[in-house]
Amino acid sequence: MYEGPVQTLIDELGRLPGIGPKSAQRLAFHLLGTDRADAERLAQAITAAARDVHFCQRCFNVAEAEECRICRDPKRDQSVLCVVAEPKDVQAIEKTGEFRGRYHVLGGMIVPIDGITPDKLHIAELLRRMGIEDISEVVLALNPTVDGETTASYLTKQLKALEVSITRIASGLPVGGDLEYADQVTLGRAFAGRTAM
Amino acid sequence: MYEGPVQTLIDELGRLPGIGPKSAQRLAFHLLGTDRADAERLAQAITAAARDVHFCQRCFNVAEAEECRICRDPKRDQSVLCVVAEPKDVQAIEKTGEFRGRYHVLGGMIVPIDGITPDKLHIAELLRRMGIEDISEVVLALNPTVDGETTASYLTKQLKALEVSITRIASGLPVGGDLEYADQVTLGRAFAGRTAM
């Protein structure tokens, strides 16, 4: 194949998810072709992230310190906890500006067929937090997919014994969507979840 | 957005061609989530490639030394020169095992609308090689696209004055292809380029 370092770079890029051998080759030549300072900056960004980024000890969001920015923020409402699957979900919710509570990141969703059983996720830590922190509401913000439903119903069972209100984010027509083109399940959910005007 | 190094990593990954913000985020979390030794290896591969990979002084293929492996190989036929656009084309041709001559990598194709004029490519170096080296045949192995045709006809004009035979790789039906589904231009080319049985 290619001489030494080029092939190594292509192999390493090809290990990334969704990057096939052709894409890896294209990326490698981009990194070699354009300004090499770009390549050096990318290498440094990877090294710095792998070295300095940790997961928040409380909520498992990405963090530079022991706890993430949100957990450290005293202005956040400590009584409402939003449970999400991944750190990227935290970012998506933060962008809306609608939620002022705190988060708990599970680190994935329950998918038994892929070996992701509840003990692989940060569910034990969630239950521990419920015992220590003064939480009155848990909002489940999981994807409205089979995996999301499985995870949500498992969590509901686990949390039911506690004196806490469990809610989930609404599922229905997306804003700008069209009744005619909505799938049956989504439209059914939109009806079931109808609210007073 | 994300805290410090994560956002930097996402931004740097997002500068790669074909990697949008969502893919960059997915790749960043992959690098942070799985074994961090993987991330470190990728960073090292990028640094090593940017530092150690050069372009062959003779043919502009990727090389670790001043000249690439192919130019250094005394067993290659010095009288046949294959002109390609990119180093990856060299690899594609090498894989076939059909060509035992040497290469000249242009570094792209002539696309005036994108500002890629002949002086941006290694065409002057090609003409210099023609004067110094004992080359009897130049094989143009450029993509059968508009840009490839433009480049091929420009090169043909430049090389015509020299006593050298200029050939181009055949265009026609791909092996395993089907007459019925071939486009008209390809089928036309296949007829024009028919050979004796």
Interface residues (C-beta under 8 A of the other chain):
Chain A: M1 Y2 E3 G4 P5 V6 T8 L9 D11 E12 L13 R15 L16 P17 G18 I19 S23 Q25 R26 L27 A28 F29 H30 L31 L32 R36 D38 A39 E40 R41 L42 A43 Q44 A45 I46 T47 A48 A49 A50 R51 D52 V53 V62 A63 E64 C68 R69 E86 P87 K88 Q91
Chain B: M1 Y2 E3 G4 P5 V6 T8 L9 D11 E12 L13 R15 L16 P17 G18 I19 S23 Q25 R26 L27 A28 F29 H30 L31 L32 R36 D38 A39 E40 R41 L42 A43 Q44 A45 I46 T47 A48 A49 A50 R51 D52 V53 V62 A63 E64 C68 R69 E86 P87 K88 Q91
